[in-house]
């Protein structure tokens, strides 16, 4: 499928596609967390923010369709946010694959001095590490799928803005 055909959906369709895709991704991650029992690590939580931003900007873009400059701004920022989300997801995949270290928020806390401190530490925080893969399909983790989805939707968003701006010239 050529990108031209995908972009033929128009500004309103692009905004609706972003809203639906964002809602689908967020529904998937929250369902896997609350219904499937997959507790998110800190990097997983960071990867949700670009989708929330895209969802909100998609709603704004639906309203802004008659105002091309506002629509281009909303969809452009949406594309940039999703590309940043793709970068975070790729970083997370690298942490999962042990290509590099994750942030300290993804590692075990400091070594306790006493048994009481150890017990308090264990009881106070859920043990979810960023370098462990709790779920995968075809060898791709949720972070990997998020990287792919974020990149594709981000690229489509930026291409839609570019195409619309090109038509204006």
QUICORBEL-V7800 format. One record per backbone hydrogen bond with DSSP energy under -1.0 kcal/mol. CO is the residue of the C=O (numbers start at 0). NH is the residue of the N-H. If there is no record, write none. Layout:
co;nh
CO;NH
CO;NH
//
This chain:
co;nh
1;5
2;6
5;8
6;9
9;13
10;14
11;15
12;16
13;17
14;18
15;19
16;20
17;21
18;22
19;23
20;24
21;25
22;26
23;27
24;28
25;29
26;30
27;31
28;32
29;33
30;34
30;35
31;37
36;38
40;44
41;45
42;46
44;47
47;51
48;52
49;53
50;54
51;55
52;56
53;57
54;58
55;59
56;60
57;61
58;62
59;63
63;66
66;70
67;71
68;72
69;73
70;74
71;75
72;76
73;77
74;78
75;79
76;80
77;81
78;82
79;83
80;84
81;85
82;86
83;87
84;88
85;89
86;90
87;91
88;92
89;93
90;94
91;95
92;96
93;98
94;97
102;105
103;106
113;117
114;118
115;119
116;120
117;121
118;122
119;123
120;124
125;127
128;131
136;139
139;136
140;144
141;145
142;146
143;147
144;148
145;149
146;150
147;151
148;152
149;153
150;154
151;155
152;156
153;157
154;158
155;159
156;160
157;161
158;162
159;163
160;164
161;165
162;166
163;167
//
